[in-house]
Amino acid sequence: MGQTKNFFKEKKSWSIVKDRVVDYYLKPYTSKVLRTGRPIIICDCFAGKGKFDDGENGSPLLIAEHIKSHLLKQPDTGNKIQGVFIEKKYHDELKSNLSGYANVIVYPGSYEDNLKNILSFDINNNLFLYVDPYGIKSLNLSGFSQIKSRKFYSVEMLLNFNSAGFLREGCRLLKYEDSFADEDLTDYEVDDDVNTKEKMDSIAGGNYWQEILGSYYKGQINIYDAEEQFFSEYSQRINKLFRYAVNIPIKIKSTHLPKYRLIFGSDHEDGLILMADNMNKKWNEIVENQRGGQQVLFDYEFPDMTRQQGFDLQNDIRELVSLKPSGILLKDLIVALIQLYGITFPEKHYKDTIAEMKTKGLLRIDWHPSMTPTGKPVKAMNYDDYKITVRLQ
Ligand SMILES: C[S@@+](CC[C@H](N)C(=O)[O-])C[C@H]1O[C@@H](n2cnc3c(N)ncnc32)[C@H](O)[C@@H]1O
């Protein structure tokens, strides 16, 4: 518990990924989603103070600034975008940090107690949930499924899940002597005194975690495999709630256990493509800035799937295309690739690779219409304006 008390003293480098991802995503998200004609609620469920003590903006200020700049550009959409901030402890500081911002509201109290308020939002809204708790104890999976069952116009969720914290608490409850000692866990935001196995089951969406930790305890798997297995099961539950999900393990380079996992869920393929592209770009930008000496040490390992055995992009493209002899839509192909590769590549890399495979005679690409408005054959990999079908040559 004690390790959470200095969270807001200064913004740590590992918070940067989360923040950048949220900050960058909201702009394209807002412009895309407002085209539905329905309003947006951005709900920061574990909002914090708004600002870190070192002056850096926390997620509420990033969201409020985003709303502000949106309103400046499109004042006519004034009633169409709103920020809702839930905070149990620092609500007064948060309110004061948000004073002067339009279209923001603070709900004091816990996320659990405020769930009924989220469920009572008008279902005509598009809802973006940012879920960034210290630990896992408030993350009852059934809360998310209640929100999903309300059938809002759309729901997207970005969740920070401390899988190592979950497993450590699991070991404690199962009375397994845990051997996390090799890992530097000293600055994990741990408040994971969940207390009962039943509560852990409701967080995980099942008791599968007990068997995984049993294998770990018996020495059949190591803690890294246990974490992978656990999160793969957990992701399957998220995938039951959302059609598409992508996650990034945030790992310190010198260790192997993710510090946390950012998981994004959406029912919309555009959401998935946008978020994966965003996460890839932000990560690379942080590394670039660091090289330029503009930033605090960022020592996290890029989650590059191509380092794992069996991943070969051209092969995977060929395989996915061969499953649909009559042709697969370019967008569907990219969505399938993102689900395999996570944030390894920006979207452009998939398009370039597919175009290159066409040039090599490995793929055939058909555009509909096949001519541009000025009468030239279409070559652009632009699936918003053309129906693009890919098949084996
Ligand atoms: C990791 S911090 C959030 C940081 C924030 N996203 C930022 O970028 O500044 C988690 C916050 O959740 C608050 N909190 C803890 N338990 C909560 C609960 N059950 N419901 C709502 N807020 C809670 C804590 O007081 C803390 O401010």
The ligand as a Gaussian input file, in Angstrom:
#p B3LYP/6-31G(d) Opt

LIG

0 1
 C       -2.709000       5.788000     -11.163000
 S       -3.564000       7.090000     -10.418000
 C       -4.282000       7.903000     -11.807000
 C       -3.319000       8.758000     -12.542000
 C       -3.940000       9.566000     -13.658000
 N       -4.415000       8.729000     -14.739000
 C       -2.941000      10.574000     -14.192000
 O       -2.475000      10.439000     -15.337000
 O       -2.668000      11.534000     -13.492000
 C       -4.954000       6.329000      -9.693000
 C       -5.922000       7.272000      -8.980000
 O       -7.074000       6.528000      -8.610000
 C       -7.522000       6.963000      -7.322000
 N       -8.305000       5.841000      -6.771000
 C       -7.880000       4.784000      -6.042000
 N       -8.894000       3.919000      -5.841000
 C       -9.968000       4.432000      -6.479000
 C      -11.294000       3.993000      -6.683000
 N      -11.702000       2.845000      -6.190000
 N      -12.118000       4.747000      -7.424000
 C      -11.699000       5.931000      -7.966000
 N      -10.451000       6.405000      -7.802000
 C       -9.595000       5.666000      -7.075000
 C       -6.280000       7.281000      -6.575000
 O       -6.550000       8.216000      -5.536000
 C       -5.403000       7.862000      -7.676000
 O       -5.558000       9.252000      -7.713000

